Amino acid sequence: MREIVVVGTPGSGKSTFCRLLWEERPSVGGACAEFELPSLPHGFAETQKEPFKIAVPIRNFMLCAGCALCQKSCPFGAIWEEDLWIDPFLCEGCGVCVKNCPNRALQLANMQIGEIIEGKAGERKFFSGKLFSGARGAPRLLRALRERYRGDGDVVLDVPARYGEFLAAALEEAREVVLLVTPEEPALYLLDRVSFLAPKARVYLVLNRIREEDPLVSQIKDKGEGKKFELVAEVPHHPSPQEAEDGLRKALSAFLDLAKL
């Protein structure tokens, strides 16, 4: 199986690039991961949905001695110091607090924090992972999503334009990354993050919506070259949506040739 992870800054044309890729390569599977609303493709038909759950600790106050060892040992800061209340949206379900409780006052229980959806868009299999609003657990969601499509042939994973744990989880297994950016300051930061989080990945860089004599363009290109990213295309800024899409289509064609996809 070949997985290509597509990431980008907000407004970089990342979702359009993925849609065009799927249109050009009908045999390539699709997957997307989101926090609240999944970015399902046009014509998507759901075939299966299952709850995504993580283990969270439940406290038995009859057994709790108030020693706060659980709070001190929690690596995610999910247990309040004042009353030892466990915040389910911060908890990652690692079980460290349960192991450190001398009175066995904590037990792990399953809590649903999202969904994994499977279906088809035309003849293409499509998978989507969704976290409920306010929930944490992005790394686990992405791992579960990958397990679902692993072995189903080539897959393009569309990752939301976020820089925290979601990006880290998406890139932890990445071997090929398409990075779309516009000439703005966040692009420089994202280049550093991708290089740090996926040091062994082959990174294809697409510069979109560029304007002549923009100093950030050369800065981004120089930084990408220094990190050994492969510059796929420089797409000029276009005033109309159709021209903008046509520019990305040309960038996609260059990427497909370079990646031999």
N, C-alpha and C positions, 0 to 999 in steps of 0.2 A: 504494500500500500504506500502511496505517496501522498503526504499531507502538505499543503501549502497554506500558510497562515498569512492572512491579509490584515495589516494594521495601518492606521493613519491618524493624522490630526483631524479635528473637527472641520468639516467643509472641504476636505481634500478630494472628494469624489470617490472615496473607498467603496461605498455601497454600489455606486454605479459601475465601477470597475468590476466588482464581483458579478453583478447581473450580466454585464456584457461578456464576461468570461464564461459564465454558465450557458449563455446563448450560443457562444462560439464553440463550446466543447460540451455537447449534450451528454457525453458519457461520464463526465466528471461529477462526482457527488458533491453535495453542498451541506454545510453546517453553519449555524450561527449561534452565538451566545450573547445574551442580553441580561440586563438587570430587571426590567419590568415588562416591556413589550417585545416579543420576539420579532425579528426582521424576516418574516416569512415571505417567500417569493410569490409572484403573481401566479395564480392557478394552483396553489398548494392545496393538496387534499390530505387531511390528517388520517392516518391509519392506526396510530397508537399513541396513547398518552399515559404517563405514569408519574406518580408523585416522587419528588426528590427530597429525601429526608437525611438529616444528620442527627447524631446522638448529642443530646444536651443533658447536663446533670440536674437532677431533682433532689432537693434537700428534705430530709426528715428532721424536722425541728425538735422532735422528741429525743433524738440521739445527738444532735449538734451541741457541742460544748462551747462554741463561740471562740475557738482558739485562733481562727483566721488563717490557719495554714493553707487552706484552699485559696484564699484571696492572695496570699503572698506568693503562691506557686503558679498562679494562672499566668501564662505567657501572653495572653491577649487583653488583659485588663478588664475582663468581663464580670468580675465579682466586685461589688461595691464594698468599700472599706467600712462604711458607717454601719450597715446592717447585714452585710454578707449576701445581699440580694444578687442573683445571677441574671445578667442581662442576656436573653436568648439571641439577640441580634449581634452581639459581640462575640459570643461563645462560638468556638470552632469545633467543639465536641472532641477534643483531644484526649480527655479522660485524666489529665494530670491531677486535677483537683480531687478526683475520686480516689486515686492511688495515694494521695498525701493525707487523706482524712483518717485520723487515728481511730475515730469512733464509727467508721463506715456509715456516716450520716448522708452520704451522697451516692446516688445511683444514676446510671445513664439511661435515658429514655429517648425514643425517636420523635423528632419534630419535623414536619414538612416545611421546607423553606422555598420550594420551587417545583418546577415540572420539567420533564424531558419529553419532547414531542417528536414523533417520527411520522413521516409521510412521504408523499411524492409530489413533485412538480413536473408534470409531463411523465417522462419515463425515468427521470432522475430521482434517486433517493435523497431525501432531505431531512436533516436532523436539527433540532433546536433545543437549546437549554435556556430556561428562564428562571431567574431568581425573583421572589416576591419583593415588593417595595420594602426597603429598610433591612432586608435580610443580608447576612454575610454568608460566606461559604463558597466564593467564586472558584478557588482552586479545586475544591471537591466537585463542584458542578462541571467544570471543564474536564476533569479526569473521567467523570462518569459519562460525559458526552463522548469523549474519545473512545471509551470502551464500547459504546454503542455502534460507532461507525468503523471501528478498527476491523480491517479485513474485507471491507466493502469496496475495494478499489481506490482510485485516486479521489481525494476530497479536498475542497477548498473551504477553509474555516474563516468566516468573517467575524472579526473581533471588534467590539465597540471601541470608540475613540476615548479610552480611559487609560490612565497611567499607573494606577495602583496595583492591587493584588490581582485584578483581572488580567492585566497585561503580563504580569510576572507568571501567572499560571498558564497563559496561552503560549508563552515563549519557552517554558521550561523543557519542552520536548521538541521544539521546532528545529527542523533541519533546512527548511526553505521558507523565506519570509519575503512578502511583497510589502514594501513600505511606501505609502503615498503621503506626500506632504505638500503644503503650500508655503511660499516664502514668508513665514512669520516666525517670531522668536520660539514658540513652542516646538517647532520642527527641529531646532538644534538640540533641545532637551530630549525629544523622542529618539533622535539618532543615537544619543548617548545611552539611553535606556535599552534600546534594542541591542546595541553592541554589548552591553553589560549582561543582559538577561539571556541572550542567545549567542554566545561567543563562537559557537561552532557552526552556526547557520549560514547558509548562502543567502545574502540579502540583495534583493532587486529594488533599486530606488527609482521612484517615479516622482518627478517634480511637476506639479500641476498649477495652473493659473498664474504663471509667471509673467512679469512685466519687464520690459527692456530697462536696463540700467538699475535694476533693483539690487543693492549691495548684498542683501540676504541670499540671493540666488548663488552667488559665488561662494559665500560662506558655507552654505549647505553642501554645495558640490565639493568644496575642499575638504570638509569634515567627512563626507561620505567616502571620498577617495582615500583619506587617511585611515578609515576603518575598513577599507577594501570592499565597500559596498559596490555593486555593479549598477551604474547609471543606465537605466533602460530608456528613459525619454524625458524631454523637457516640453511640457505642454503649455503653449501660450494662453494667456487669459482671453476668453471669448465672451462677448456680451450676451449672446443668445444661448439658451439651454441646449439647442440642437448642435450648435458649433462646439460647445463645451463637451458634449457627448462624443462627437466625431473626433475631437482631439484625444479623448481617452481611448477611443477605439483604436486609433493609430498606436498609442502607447501599449495597449493590450497586444496588438499584433507583434510589436517588437519584443514584448515579454515572452509570448508563446514561442517565438523563434529562438530566443536566448535560452529559455528553460527547456526547450524541446518537449513541450507538453502537448 
